[in-house]
Amino acid sequence: MANALSVDQQARAAKAYLLQELRTTQEGREVLEDKDFFGRVDMNFITIFGIYAELYGYRHDCLDQLVDLIKMCGQSWQARSPELRKLDKARELDPDWYMSNQMLGGVCYVDRYGKNLAGIKARIPYFKELGLTYLHLMPLFLAPKPLSDGGYAVSSYRDVDPDLGDIKQLEDLAKELRKAGISLVVDLVFNHTSNEHKWAKKAAEGDPEASAMYWIFPDRNVPSAFERTTREIFPDDHPGSFVQLKDGRYIWSTFYHFQWDLNYSNPAVFTAMAGEMLYLANVGIDFFRMDAVAFMWKQMNTDCENLPEVHKLLRAFNALCRIAAPSVLFKSEAIVHPDFVVQYIDRYECQLSYNPLQMALTWEALATRDASLLSQALERRHNIARGCAWVNYVRSHDDIGWTFSDDDAKELGKDGGPHRKFLNNFFVNRHPGSYARGVPFQDNPKTGDCRISGTTASLAGVESMQDHAIERILLAYSIAMSSGGIPLIYLGDEVGQLNDYSYLNDSAKMDDSRWVHRPQYPESRYAEKDNPETVPGKIYAGMRHLIKLRKSTDELSGGRAVGFYTGNNAVLGYQRPGSGSTILCLCNFSDYAQWVGRDRFLGLPTEAKDLWSGYTINLRDAGIQLTPHQFMWLRY
Ligand code: GLC
């Protein structure tokens, strides 16, 4: 029997072909001479080749496409500024830099928080005062108006929305932030473009090449077959996963009808998006927030979410960055079942990931006054791949979805369906005694699905002026600051920004309740931030204290957490082991004082210092009593 070629041998042959191709042009020869660059091609070639062959190997031009891709990487590397190359080197030598307890994230809309890029630049001193080292600017690229899904419908990845500034200003802002020790994060809206993107316009006109970049079908047959198994994401906008084009054809549109899903089974799409990514990397972006990644691959008879090919795509994109922009990292935005969230997290895929489970369960525990689900999640689902970090947040620009696992909940005697219903009712103030002032999002009577909008302060009880609201906010943020990973503040939360109902008067926003928690820069609340007599002042002082403590507590570096069973469901416990000492975090979710019995501390030293209050606590006395919503960071 003849010997078959192994992938390794095929990759070697492909590399020989690549070298031969590169030698034929001046540009190619320059790339070949760059030892650093070529070393990285060498290291990553087998990954890219393997993935490319799996996804696109059926095409006769697969290898040529791959060669073009590497050439594009070469050109991009040649164009990378000396300053960014220096950063690439520095981070190569300190690959875990983002695992430090010094890391603190902030996220905001450019227009709402600073009017434009110049306004954001002017706020750098405040970002420094707060201690930010990571700034996520919500989508700022050219997008249709007035409907753009908050910028998530991108019309050009190389042009900034002219109302916000231009690409030069973005580059300049990245530089200024870097000087201030702040990394810049922007969205890479990979899954779809807007219907005004030049590819989309051509596709709508019937251009065959452009049409092949999207999922377009002449009639309803295939779309209906796909829709038998796909989920409706924005049912308020359109049913199913497709919308109709003017010429009668149907186009895949997972989100709004003006966001059209790209077809990654076509390698031209992969190459085109890789080009956009590398272009932005050279503008000085440090992290890409990989938007809506779960939906990037479609396969008949599946739900078309989290398919194995999505991971291959992300790994291939990641490998391209390792070659052409080595310091650039990815954060995955997969707000899905926790079993799937974790599949995106890997040094070779997305080094960071939102932690939607911890976020949702923090709110769940606040509503139920029972921390058992959150405690289970911290013990069971918190520790992730080495060198990777959660991004721990309390609120984002999106709705809160109850993405916990029904099986996990069942173990604790909670029935997923009714429990979600309770949480939805609680947070939209349809439950007796609720303090929350949330608004339903995408309430789907067909499926009973619903999610929650609302700012942190409005959901925690500041808007309804109920007791313990400030304590709830600080409790929630204390967990984000201490559980391991990068804490992310939705800017304005640190002064208790409230729901903004003015979206109801704007026809472009009124049908999307997420705008309720995307208020304009809360000027009057910031004006009170240094006055401890005011609500914003109290929240701000608490947040500042939390941030300072986090940054001076080395044990909070890295991501590993170890569970701690408090024996009291209202009190969450977890530990953050450092070198030589450990922080034990205790959080009381109840509206009443709670005890953790002394037997819980028997294996611990006699005394421990609570870093939050500064008091030393005797662990041998009668156990620990926590006041309503009190938390402790005990060092032992
Ligand atoms: C992400 C964004 C969300 C947007 C969606 C479609 O989930 O966070 O705001 O609507 O992608 O782009």
Residues whose N, C-alpha, C, O or C-beta is under 5 A from the ligand:
A	BS01	GLC	D149 Y152 F255 D291 A292 D398
